Amino acid sequence: MANLLSKLRIEELWKDQKGQDMTEYALISGMIASTIIAVVPPMVSIAMHIVELLQKVAEIAMNAASLG
């Protein structure tokens, strides 16, 4: 009898969908956060290199303008 009750309780829990939406939202939020953490640092590094290159180009242009 106890085995039957525990089996019915397990089936009841298996079919229960309360909280499923929140779990899905939490998983999606975790995936988005992981993607941002993986993508942002390389993008910042690339942006810093671009800024350095632009500064060098501006410096070269200023030097060229002062010579001419």
C-alpha positions in Angstrom: 0.0 0.0 0.0 2.8 2.4 0.9 4.6 1.6 -2.3 1.4 2.4 -4.3 1.0 5.7 -2.5 4.6 6.7 -3.2 4.2 5.7 -6.8 1.1 7.8 -7.1 2.9 10.8 -5.4 5.8 10.5 -7.9 3.4 10.5 -10.8 1.6 13.5 -9.3 4.8 15.4 -9.0 5.9 14.4 -12.5 2.7 15.9 -14.0 2.8 19.0 -11.9 3.9 22.0 -14.0 4.0 24.7 -11.3 7.1 26.7 -11.5 8.0 25.4 -15.0 7.9 28.9 -16.5 10.2 30.4 -13.9 12.7 27.5 -14.4 12.7 28.1 -18.1 13.2 31.9 -17.7 16.1 31.2 -15.3 17.7 28.8 -17.8 17.3 31.3 -20.6 18.7 34.1 -18.4 21.7 32.0 -17.5 22.4 31.2 -21.2 22.2 34.9 -22.1 24.5 35.9 -19.2 27.0 33.2 -20.2 27.0 34.4 -23.8 27.5 38.0 -22.7 30.4 37.0 -20.4 32.0 35.0 -23.3 31.5 37.7 -26.0 32.1 41.1 -24.3 35.8 40.8 -23.2 37.1 40.0 -26.7 34.9 42.8 -28.1 36.4 45.3 -25.6 39.9 44.2 -26.5 39.1 44.7 -30.2 37.6 48.1 -29.5 40.7 49.2 -27.6 42.9 48.2 -30.5 40.7 50.2 -32.9 40.9 53.2 -30.7 44.7 52.9 -30.5 44.9 52.7 -34.3 42.7 55.7 -34.7 44.9 57.7 -32.3 48.0 56.7 -34.3 46.3 57.7 -37.5 45.3 61.1 -36.0 48.9 61.6 -34.7 50.3 60.9 -38.2 47.8 63.2 -39.8 48.7 66.0 -37.3 52.4 65.5 -38.0 51.8 65.5 -41.8 49.7 68.7 -41.5 52.4 70.5 -39.5 55.0 69.6 -42.1 53.0 70.8 -45.0 
